[in-house]
Amino acid sequence: MPEVVDVKVFFNFRSPYCYIASKTMFQVFDDYHANLVWRPLGGWSGRSSPDRAKVKVPLTRQDVRRITQRMGIPMNPPPITTDPTAAAAGSLLAERKGVLREWIVEVMRSEWGGGQDIGEEAVLLEIGARIGLENDELQAAFADPDALNQLQLNWVEAQDCGLIGVPSFQIGEEIFWGADRIEYVLDHLRQMRLRRI
């Protein structure tokens, strides 16, 4: 049996391109001998600066609308003020509880498909209830100092490896940036002969 390779996933719940990636990235782990190494980011980490974002939003909205139309998935942007930090901290709990995939998919569906503000705890708690997370434990995770510190450490790690945006996937020294680069991640894993038979 092939040795399992680690695939680091740097992800910010506020990125519409991470929403797009959330629909296809799990084939990396379903179809290949690959281990998901989860690296969520909070706040503006991994995203354009606020000033740059103001300029990019109109073009990004057009771009993402075209992509999601082609994919056949809904696109209803959340409020511009949405803060992804609590969702990222909650994802660390979801990972420990074995429901990370469900958390990612449902948070992104609620935010980008449903236009909900995932900076609001009530929205995240409702998502948590749907996937079996305990309300009190999840609420505590949003402000857990260790979780918030981990988000900062993830951003330091991302910068140290030269990451320039999200979503990004890292396999060894190879970095694949963008939702439209997942096919290249799959190509790389195929070349490593890691496809599951």
CYANA upper distance limits for C-alpha pairs under 8 A (distance plus 0.5 A):
  2 PRO  CA     33 HIS  CA      7.57
  2 PRO  CA    193 ARG  CA      8.34
  2 PRO  CA    194 LEU  CA      6.87
  3 GLU  CA     33 HIS  CA      7.68
  3 GLU  CA    194 LEU  CA      8.48
  4 VAL  CA     33 HIS  CA      5.36
  4 VAL  CA     34 ALA  CA      5.72
  4 VAL  CA     35 ASN  CA      6.96
  4 VAL  CA    194 LEU  CA      8.22
  5 VAL  CA     33 HIS  CA      7.01
  5 VAL  CA     34 ALA  CA      5.35
  5 VAL  CA     35 ASN  CA      6.49
  5 VAL  CA    171 ILE  CA      8.04
  6 ASP  CA     34 ALA  CA      6.22
  6 ASP  CA     35 ASN  CA      5.23
  6 ASP  CA     36 LEU  CA      6.75
  6 ASP  CA     37 VAL  CA      6.81
  6 ASP  CA    171 ILE  CA      6.90
  6 ASP  CA    172 GLY  CA      8.38
  7 VAL  CA     34 ALA  CA      6.85
  7 VAL  CA     35 ASN  CA      6.38
  7 VAL  CA     36 LEU  CA      5.83
  7 VAL  CA     37 VAL  CA      6.22
  7 VAL  CA    169 PHE  CA      6.89
  7 VAL  CA    170 GLN  CA      6.08
  7 VAL  CA    171 ILE  CA      5.62
  8 LYS  CA     36 LEU  CA      6.65
  8 LYS  CA     37 VAL  CA      4.94
  8 LYS  CA     38 TRP  CA      6.47
  8 LYS  CA     39 ARG  CA      7.18
  8 LYS  CA    168 SER  CA      8.49
  8 LYS  CA    169 PHE  CA      5.98
  8 LYS  CA    170 GLN  CA      5.46
  8 LYS  CA    171 ILE  CA      7.19
  9 VAL  CA     36 LEU  CA      7.51
  9 VAL  CA     37 VAL  CA      6.65
  9 VAL  CA     38 TRP  CA      5.84
  9 VAL  CA     39 ARG  CA      6.06
  9 VAL  CA     40 PRO  CA      8.18
  9 VAL  CA    167 PRO  CA      7.54
  9 VAL  CA    168 SER  CA      6.38
  9 VAL  CA    169 PHE  CA      5.27
  9 VAL  CA    170 GLN  CA      7.20
 10 PHE  CA     38 TRP  CA      7.37
 10 PHE  CA     39 ARG  CA      5.21
 10 PHE  CA     40 PRO  CA      6.21
 10 PHE  CA     41 LEU  CA      7.49
 10 PHE  CA    154 ASN  CA      8.48
 10 PHE  CA    158 ALA  CA      7.87
 10 PHE  CA    166 VAL  CA      6.75
 10 PHE  CA    167 PRO  CA      6.15
 10 PHE  CA    168 SER  CA      5.66
 10 PHE  CA    169 PHE  CA      6.92
 11 PHE  CA     18 CYS  CA      6.95
 11 PHE  CA     39 ARG  CA      6.87
 11 PHE  CA     40 PRO  CA      5.39
 11 PHE  CA     41 LEU  CA      6.43
 11 PHE  CA     46 GLY  CA      8.38
 11 PHE  CA    166 VAL  CA      6.11
 11 PHE  CA    167 PRO  CA      5.51
 11 PHE  CA    168 SER  CA      7.46
 12 ASN  CA     18 CYS  CA      7.19
 12 ASN  CA     40 PRO  CA      6.45
 12 ASN  CA     41 LEU  CA      5.53
 12 ASN  CA     42 GLY  CA      6.83
 12 ASN  CA     45 SER  CA      7.92
 12 ASN  CA     46 GLY  CA      7.47
 12 ASN  CA     47 ARG  CA      8.33
 12 ASN  CA     84 PRO  CA      7.55
 12 ASN  CA     88 ALA  CA      7.76
 12 ASN  CA    166 VAL  CA      7.04
 12 ASN  CA    167 PRO  CA      7.65
 13 PHE  CA     18 CYS  CA      7.08
 13 PHE  CA     19 TYR  CA      7.92
 13 PHE  CA     41 LEU  CA      8.31
 13 PHE  CA     42 GLY  CA      8.33
 13 PHE  CA     84 PRO  CA      5.99
 13 PHE  CA     87 ALA  CA      7.47
 13 PHE  CA     88 ALA  CA      7.33
 13 PHE  CA    107 VAL  CA      8.34
 13 PHE  CA    108 MET  CA      7.35
 14 ARG  CA     18 CYS  CA      8.19
 14 ARG  CA     82 THR  CA      7.83
 14 ARG  CA     83 ASP  CA      7.61
 14 ARG  CA     84 PRO  CA      5.95
 15 SER  CA     19 TYR  CA      7.16
 15 SER  CA     47 ARG  CA      7.82
 15 SER  CA    166 VAL  CA      7.68
 15 SER  CA    167 PRO  CA      8.46
 16 PRO  CA     20 ILE  CA      6.97
 16 PRO  CA     64 VAL  CA      7.46
 16 PRO  CA    112 TRP  CA      7.48
 17 TYR  CA     21 ALA  CA      6.65
 17 TYR  CA     64 VAL  CA      7.90
 17 TYR  CA    166 VAL  CA      7.82
 17 TYR  CA    167 PRO  CA      7.27
 17 TYR  CA    178 GLY  CA      7.52
 17 TYR  CA    179 ALA  CA      6.28
 18 CYS  CA     22 SER  CA      6.49
 18 CYS  CA    166 VAL  CA      7.20
 18 CYS  CA    167 PRO  CA      5.89
 18 CYS  CA    179 ALA  CA      7.14
 19 TYR  CA     23 LYS  CA      7.55
 19 TYR  CA    108 MET  CA      6.01
 19 TYR  CA    109 ARG  CA      8.09
 19 TYR  CA    112 TRP  CA      7.25
 20 ILE  CA     24 THR  CA      7.87
 20 ILE  CA     68 THR  CA      7.75
 20 ILE  CA    179 ALA  CA      6.77
 21 ALA  CA     25 MET  CA      5.98
 21 ALA  CA    167 PRO  CA      7.71
 21 ALA  CA    178 GLY  CA      8.45
 21 ALA  CA    179 ALA  CA      5.22
 21 ALA  CA    180 ASP  CA      8.33
 21 ALA  CA    182 ILE  CA      8.27
 22 SER  CA     26 PHE  CA      7.88
 22 SER  CA    104 ILE  CA      7.42
 22 SER  CA    105 VAL  CA      6.63
 22 SER  CA    108 MET  CA      7.89
 23 LYS  CA    105 VAL  CA      7.96
 24 THR  CA    182 ILE  CA      8.22
 25 MET  CA     29 PHE  CA      8.33
 25 MET  CA    182 ILE  CA      7.03
 26 PHE  CA     30 ASP  CA      6.66
 27 GLN  CA     31 ASP  CA      5.98
 27 GLN  CA     32 TYR  CA      8.18
 28 VAL  CA     32 TYR  CA      6.30
 28 VAL  CA     34 ALA  CA      7.37
 28 VAL  CA    185 VAL  CA      8.02
 28 VAL  CA    186 LEU  CA      6.83
 29 PHE  CA     33 HIS  CA      7.25
 29 PHE  CA     34 ALA  CA      5.77
 29 PHE  CA     35 ASN  CA      7.02
 29 PHE  CA     36 LEU  CA      7.38
 31 ASP  CA    195 ARG  CA      6.46
 31 ASP  CA    196 ARG  CA      5.97
 32 TYR  CA    189 LEU  CA      7.53
 32 TYR  CA    194 LEU  CA      5.87
 32 TYR  CA    195 ARG  CA      4.81
 32 TYR  CA    196 ARG  CA      5.53
 33 HIS  CA    194 LEU  CA      5.78
 33 HIS  CA    195 ARG  CA      6.84
 33 HIS  CA    196 ARG  CA      6.78
 34 ALA  CA    194 LEU  CA      8.16
 39 ARG  CA    151 LEU  CA      8.12
 39 ARG  CA    154 ASN  CA      6.26
 40 PRO  CA     88 ALA  CA      6.04
 40 PRO  CA     89 ALA  CA      8.35
 40 PRO  CA     91 SER  CA      8.05
 40 PRO  CA    151 LEU  CA      6.77
 40 PRO  CA    154 ASN  CA      7.39
 41 LEU  CA     45 SER  CA      6.32
 41 LEU  CA     46 GLY  CA      7.61
 41 LEU  CA     85 THR  CA      7.76
 41 LEU  CA     88 ALA  CA      6.69
 41 LEU  CA    151 LEU  CA      5.72
 41 LEU  CA    152 GLN  CA      7.80
 41 LEU  CA    154 ASN  CA      7.03
 41 LEU  CA    155 TRP  CA      6.84
 42 GLY  CA     83 ASP  CA      8.33
 42 GLY  CA     84 PRO  CA      6.18
 42 GLY  CA     85 THR  CA      4.59
 42 GLY  CA     86 ALA  CA      8.13
 42 GLY  CA     88 ALA  CA      6.39
 42 GLY  CA     89 ALA  CA      8.29
 42 GLY  CA    151 LEU  CA      6.59
 42 GLY  CA    152 GLN  CA      8.19
 43 GLY  CA     83 ASP  CA      6.52
 43 GLY  CA     84 PRO  CA      6.37
 43 GLY  CA     85 THR  CA      5.86
 44 TRP  CA     48 SER  CA      7.68
 44 TRP  CA     49 SER  CA      7.32
 44 TRP  CA     50 PRO  CA      8.28
 45 SER  CA    155 TRP  CA      6.83
 46 GLY  CA    155 TRP  CA      7.89
 46 GLY  CA    163 LEU  CA      8.20
 46 GLY  CA    164 ILE  CA      7.17
 46 GLY  CA    165 GLY  CA      5.31
 46 GLY  CA    166 VAL  CA      6.15
 47 ARG  CA    165 GLY  CA      6.39
 47 ARG  CA    166 VAL  CA      7.31
 48 SER  CA     52 ARG  CA      6.25
 48 SER  CA     53 ALA  CA      5.96
 48 SER  CA    165 GLY  CA      8.38
 49 SER  CA     53 ALA  CA      6.39
 50 PRO  CA     54 LYS  CA      6.86
 51 ASP  CA     55 VAL  CA      7.53
 52 ARG  CA     56 LYS  CA      6.81
 53 ALA  CA     57 VAL  CA      6.30
 56 LYS  CA     60 THR  CA      6.33
 57 VAL  CA     61 ARG  CA      6.42
 58 PRO  CA     62 GLN  CA      6.95
 59 LEU  CA     63 ASP  CA      6.66
 60 THR  CA     64 VAL  CA      6.44
 61 ARG  CA     65 ARG  CA      6.44
 62 GLN  CA     66 ARG  CA      6.86
 63 ASP  CA     67 ILE  CA      6.89
 64 VAL  CA     68 THR  CA      6.47
 64 VAL  CA     75 MET  CA      8.41
 65 ARG  CA     69 GLN  CA      6.50
 65 ARG  CA     75 MET  CA      7.00
 66 ARG  CA     70 ARG  CA      6.79
 67 ILE  CA     71 MET  CA      6.76
 68 THR  CA     72 GLY  CA      6.41
 68 THR  CA     73 ILE  CA      5.80
 68 THR  CA     74 PRO  CA      7.11
 68 THR  CA     75 MET  CA      6.99
 69 GLN  CA     73 ILE  CA      6.85
 69 GLN  CA     74 PRO  CA      7.96
 73 ILE  CA    113 GLY  CA      7.96
 74 PRO  CA    112 TRP  CA      8.04
 74 PRO  CA    113 GLY  CA      5.34
 74 PRO  CA    114 GLY  CA      8.24
 75 MET  CA    112 TRP  CA      6.14
 75 MET  CA    113 GLY  CA      5.38
 75 MET  CA    114 GLY  CA      8.03
 75 MET  CA    115 GLY  CA      8.38
 76 ASN  CA    111 GLU  CA      8.27
 76 ASN  CA    112 TRP  CA      5.82
 76 ASN  CA    113 GLY  CA      5.68
 76 ASN  CA    114 GLY  CA      6.23
 76 ASN  CA    115 GLY  CA      5.26
 77 PRO  CA    111 GLU  CA      7.50
 77 PRO  CA    112 TRP  CA      5.59
 77 PRO  CA    113 GLY  CA      7.79
 77 PRO  CA    114 GLY  CA      8.17
 77 PRO  CA    115 GLY  CA      5.44
 77 PRO  CA    116 GLN  CA      8.47
 78 PRO  CA     82 THR  CA      7.29
 78 PRO  CA    111 GLU  CA      6.20
 78 PRO  CA    112 TRP  CA      6.64
 78 PRO  CA    114 GLY  CA      8.17
 78 PRO  CA    115 GLY  CA      4.57
 78 PRO  CA    116 GLN  CA      5.79
 78 PRO  CA    117 ASP  CA      6.11
 79 PRO  CA    115 GLY  CA      7.70
 79 PRO  CA    116 GLN  CA      7.89
 79 PRO  CA    117 ASP  CA      6.64
 82 THR  CA    117 ASP  CA      6.02
 82 THR  CA    118 ILE  CA      6.96
 82 THR  CA    119 GLY  CA      5.82
 83 ASP  CA    117 ASP  CA      8.46
 83 ASP  CA    118 ILE  CA      7.51
 83 ASP  CA    119 GLY  CA      5.27
 84 PRO  CA     88 ALA  CA      6.76
 84 PRO  CA    118 ILE  CA      6.97
 84 PRO  CA    119 GLY  CA      6.31
 85 THR  CA     89 ALA  CA      6.71
 85 THR  CA    119 GLY  CA      7.81
 85 THR  CA    142 PHE  CA      8.32
 85 THR  CA    148 LEU  CA      8.48
 86 ALA  CA     90 GLY  CA      6.45
 86 ALA  CA    118 ILE  CA      8.34
 86 ALA  CA    119 GLY  CA      6.94
 86 ALA  CA    121 GLU  CA      8.16
 86 ALA  CA    141 ALA  CA      8.40
 86 ALA  CA    142 PHE  CA      5.17
 86 ALA  CA    143 ALA  CA      7.78
 87 ALA  CA     91 SER  CA      6.63
 87 ALA  CA    107 VAL  CA      8.03
 87 ALA  CA    118 ILE  CA      7.18
 87 ALA  CA    119 GLY  CA      7.76
 87 ALA  CA    124 LEU  CA      7.47
 87 ALA  CA    142 PHE  CA      7.77
 88 ALA  CA     92 LEU  CA      7.44
 88 ALA  CA    151 LEU  CA      8.01
 89 ALA  CA     93 LEU  CA      7.71
 89 ALA  CA    141 ALA  CA      6.67
 89 ALA  CA    142 PHE  CA      5.90
 89 ALA  CA    143 ALA  CA      8.13
 89 ALA  CA    144 ASP  CA      8.14
 89 ALA  CA    147 ALA  CA      5.94
 89 ALA  CA    148 LEU  CA      6.73
 89 ALA  CA    151 LEU  CA      7.75
 90 GLY  CA     94 ALA  CA      6.80
 90 GLY  CA    138 LEU  CA      6.80
 90 GLY  CA    141 ALA  CA      6.07
 90 GLY  CA    142 PHE  CA      6.17
 91 SER  CA     95 GLU  CA      6.52
 91 SER  CA    100 LEU  CA      6.73
 91 SER  CA    103 TRP  CA      7.05
 91 SER  CA    104 ILE  CA      7.85
 92 LEU  CA     96 ARG  CA      6.91
 92 LEU  CA    100 LEU  CA      8.27
 92 LEU  CA    147 ALA  CA      7.46
 93 LEU  CA     97 LYS  CA      6.71
 93 LEU  CA    138 LEU  CA      7.60
 93 LEU  CA    141 ALA  CA      7.15
 94 ALA  CA     98 GLY  CA      6.64
 94 ALA  CA     99 VAL  CA      5.55
 94 ALA  CA    100 LEU  CA      5.25
 94 ALA  CA    103 TRP  CA      6.95
 94 ALA  CA    133 LEU  CA      7.93
 95 GLU  CA     99 VAL  CA      6.35
 95 GLU  CA    100 LEU  CA      4.94
 96 ARG  CA    100 LEU  CA      8.38
 97 LYS  CA    133 LEU  CA      8.36
 99 VAL  CA    103 TRP  CA      6.69
 99 VAL  CA    131 ILE  CA      7.73
100 LEU  CA    104 ILE  CA      6.66
101 ARG  CA    105 VAL  CA      6.65
102 GLU  CA    106 GLU  CA      6.43
102 GLU  CA    131 ILE  CA      7.13
103 TRP  CA    107 VAL  CA      6.33
103 TRP  CA    127 ILE  CA      8.00
103 TRP  CA    128 GLY  CA      7.84
103 TRP  CA    131 ILE  CA      7.75
104 ILE  CA    108 MET  CA      6.56
105 VAL  CA    109 ARG  CA      6.49
106 GLU  CA    110 SER  CA      6.53
106 GLU  CA    127 ILE  CA      7.09
107 VAL  CA    111 GLU  CA      6.55
107 VAL  CA    118 ILE  CA      7.80
107 VAL  CA    124 LEU  CA      7.81
107 VAL  CA    127 ILE  CA      7.32
108 MET  CA    112 TRP  CA      6.17
108 MET  CA    113 GLY  CA      7.61
109 ARG  CA    113 GLY  CA      5.19
109 ARG  CA    114 GLY  CA      6.88
110 SER  CA    114 GLY  CA      5.17
110 SER  CA    115 GLY  CA      6.97
110 SER  CA    116 GLN  CA      6.22
110 SER  CA    118 ILE  CA      8.32
111 GLU  CA    115 GLY  CA      5.40
111 GLU  CA    116 GLN  CA      5.13
111 GLU  CA    117 ASP  CA      6.67
111 GLU  CA    118 ILE  CA      6.64
112 TRP  CA    116 GLN  CA      7.82
116 GLN  CA    123 VAL  CA      7.85
117 ASP  CA    123 VAL  CA      7.58
118 ILE  CA    123 VAL  CA      6.40
118 ILE  CA    124 LEU  CA      6.65
119 GLY  CA    123 VAL  CA      8.33
119 GLY  CA    124 LEU  CA      8.42
120 GLU  CA    124 LEU  CA      7.33
121 GLU  CA    125 LEU  CA      6.48
121 GLU  CA    139 GLN  CA      7.84
122 ALA  CA    126 GLU  CA      6.68
123 VAL  CA    127 ILE  CA      6.97
124 LEU  CA    128 GLY  CA      6.58
125 LEU  CA    129 ALA  CA      6.64
125 LEU  CA    135 ASN  CA      6.69
125 LEU  CA    138 LEU  CA      7.54
125 LEU  CA    139 GLN  CA      7.61
126 GLU  CA    130 ARG  CA      6.91
127 ILE  CA    131 ILE  CA      7.10
128 GLY  CA    132 GLY  CA      6.60
128 GLY  CA    133 LEU  CA      5.39
128 GLY  CA    134 GLU  CA      7.70
128 GLY  CA    135 ASN  CA      7.58
128 GLY  CA    138 LEU  CA      7.73
129 ALA  CA    133 LEU  CA      6.04
129 ALA  CA    134 GLU  CA      7.33
129 ALA  CA    135 ASN  CA      7.30
133 LEU  CA    137 GLU  CA      8.07
133 LEU  CA    138 LEU  CA      7.13
134 GLU  CA    138 LEU  CA      6.55
135 ASN  CA    139 GLN  CA      6.60
136 ASP  CA    140 ALA  CA      6.66
137 GLU  CA    141 ALA  CA      6.78
138 LEU  CA    142 PHE  CA      7.20
139 GLN  CA    143 ALA  CA      8.08
140 ALA  CA    144 ASP  CA      6.58
141 ALA  CA    147 ALA  CA      7.52
142 PHE  CA    147 ALA  CA      8.35
143 ALA  CA    147 ALA  CA      8.09
143 ALA  CA    148 LEU  CA      7.51
144 ASP  CA    148 LEU  CA      6.74
145 PRO  CA    149 ASN  CA      6.45
146 ASP  CA    150 GLN  CA      6.60
147 ALA  CA    151 LEU  CA      6.92
148 LEU  CA    152 GLN  CA      7.10
149 ASN  CA    153 LEU  CA      6.75
150 GLN  CA    154 ASN  CA      6.56
151 LEU  CA    155 TRP  CA      6.94
152 GLN  CA    156 VAL  CA      6.88
153 LEU  CA    157 GLU  CA      6.65
154 ASN  CA    158 ALA  CA      6.58
155 TRP  CA    159 GLN  CA      6.67
156 VAL  CA    160 ASP  CA      6.60
157 GLU  CA    161 CYS  CA      6.82
158 ALA  CA    162 GLY  CA      6.90
158 ALA  CA    163 LEU  CA      5.73
159 GLN  CA    163 LEU  CA      5.99
159 GLN  CA    164 ILE  CA      8.19
163 LEU  CA    168 SER  CA      7.74
163 LEU  CA    175 ILE  CA      8.18
163 LEU  CA    177 TRP  CA      8.37
164 ILE  CA    177 TRP  CA      8.20
165 GLY  CA    177 TRP  CA      7.14
165 GLY  CA    178 GLY  CA      7.98
166 VAL  CA    177 TRP  CA      7.08
166 VAL  CA    178 GLY  CA      6.73
167 PRO  CA    177 TRP  CA      6.62
167 PRO  CA    178 GLY  CA      5.74
167 PRO  CA    179 ALA  CA      6.74
168 SER  CA    175 ILE  CA      7.24
168 SER  CA    176 PHE  CA      6.03
168 SER  CA    177 TRP  CA      4.84
168 SER  CA    178 GLY  CA      6.40
168 SER  CA    179 ALA  CA      8.43
169 PHE  CA    175 ILE  CA      6.15
169 PHE  CA    176 PHE  CA      5.55
169 PHE  CA    177 TRP  CA      6.96
169 PHE  CA    185 VAL  CA      8.05
170 GLN  CA    174 GLU  CA      6.13
170 GLN  CA    175 ILE  CA      4.97
170 GLN  CA    176 PHE  CA      6.84
171 ILE  CA    175 ILE  CA      7.04
176 PHE  CA    181 ARG  CA      6.47
176 PHE  CA    182 ILE  CA      7.94
176 PHE  CA    184 TYR  CA      7.89
176 PHE  CA    185 VAL  CA      7.27
177 TRP  CA    181 ARG  CA      6.71
178 GLY  CA    182 ILE  CA      7.89
181 ARG  CA    185 VAL  CA      7.10
182 ILE  CA    186 LEU  CA      6.85
183 GLU  CA    187 ASP  CA      6.70
184 TYR  CA    188 HIS  CA      6.56
185 VAL  CA    189 LEU  CA      6.78
186 LEU  CA    190 ARG  CA      6.60
187 ASP  CA    191 GLN  CA      6.69
188 HIS  CA    192 MET  CA      6.83
189 LEU  CA    193 ARG  CA      6.88
189 LEU  CA    194 LEU  CA      6.04
189 LEU  CA    195 ARG  CA      7.39
190 ARG  CA    194 LEU  CA      6.25
190 ARG  CA    195 ARG  CA      6.29
